Amino acid sequence: MMSVDLFVKRLPKKAQKVIKAINYLIISAFLVYLIIWGSQLTYASRFRRFLGMPAVSYAWVNLSVPIGAALLLRTTITKMIAELKNTEDKGAEKSC
């Protein structure tokens, strides 16, 4: 995943955090879509077979889409939680 920091770095810290949160939410929504679509694709291709290996279903290939998206979603959620904890820790330090 790429990010362009040129414009965002010039914004105030609070605006940077809002943009980062929006970015994580967009990524999460896309990954949820990939999980749903990939699952449907996997189910639809369960009877399709490889040409050279008739005993192996093509669904095993398509299964990489929802599994990969689920792992990326887990990573994105972990980053979101770390970002929230980072914000909460800084807020607690200021109040002391």
C-alpha positions in Angstrom: 0.0 0.0 0.0 1.4 3.3 -1.0 0.6 6.7 0.6 1.4 10.2 -0.5 2.8 12.2 2.4 3.6 15.4 0.6 0.3 17.1 1.2 -0.7 15.3 4.4 2.5 16.2 6.3 1.7 19.9 5.8 -1.7 19.5 7.6 -2.1 19.8 11.4 -1.6 16.6 13.5 -5.3 16.2 14.1 -6.1 16.4 10.4 -3.4 13.9 9.7 -4.9 11.4 12.1 -8.4 11.9 10.6 -7.1 11.3 7.1 -5.2 8.2 8.3 -8.4 6.9 9.9 -10.4 7.5 6.8 -7.7 5.7 4.7 -7.9 2.7 7.0 -11.7 2.6 6.8 -11.6 2.7 3.0 -9.0 -0.1 2.9 -11.1 -2.1 5.3 -14.2 -1.7 3.3 -12.4 -2.8 0.1 -11.0 -5.8 1.9 -14.4 -6.8 3.2 -15.7 -6.6 -0.4 -12.9 -8.8 -1.6 -13.6 -11.4 1.1 -17.3 -11.5 0.1 -16.6 -11.5 -3.7 -13.8 -14.0 -3.4 -15.9 -16.3 -1.3 -18.6 -16.2 -3.9 -16.1 -16.8 -6.7 -14.6 -19.7 -4.8 -18.0 -21.3 -4.4 -18.9 -20.7 -8.0 -15.8 -22.4 -9.3 -15.9 -25.4 -7.0 -16.8 -27.8 -9.9 -14.2 -26.3 -12.4 -11.1 -28.5 -12.8 -7.6 -28.0 -13.9 -6.9 -29.2 -17.4 -3.9 -31.3 -16.5 -5.0 -32.2 -13.0 -8.7 -33.3 -13.1 -8.7 -34.3 -9.4 -7.9 -30.7 -8.2 -10.6 -28.1 -8.1 -9.9 -24.6 -9.3 -11.6 -23.3 -6.2 -8.3 -23.8 -4.4 -6.7 -21.1 -6.6 -9.7 -18.7 -6.0 -9.5 -19.3 -2.3 -6.4 -17.2 -2.2 -8.5 -14.0 -2.7 -10.7 -14.2 0.4 -7.9 -15.6 2.6 -5.4 -13.0 1.5 -8.0 -10.2 2.0 -8.8 -11.6 5.5 -5.2 -11.5 6.5 -4.8 -8.0 5.1 -7.9 -6.9 7.0 -6.5 -8.3 10.2 -3.3 -6.3 9.6 -5.3 -3.2 8.9 -7.4 -3.6 12.0 -4.2 -4.2 14.1 -2.7 -0.9 12.7 -5.9 1.0 13.4 -5.9 -0.3 17.0 -2.3 0.6 17.5 -3.0 4.1 16.1 -5.9 4.5 18.6 -3.7 3.3 21.5 -1.0 5.7 20.4 -3.5 8.6 20.4 -4.9 7.5 23.8 -1.4 7.2 25.4 -0.5 10.7 24.2 -3.7 12.1 25.5 -3.1 10.4 28.9 0.4 11.9 29.1 -0.9 15.4 28.5 -3.5 15.2 31.2 -1.0 14.1 33.9 
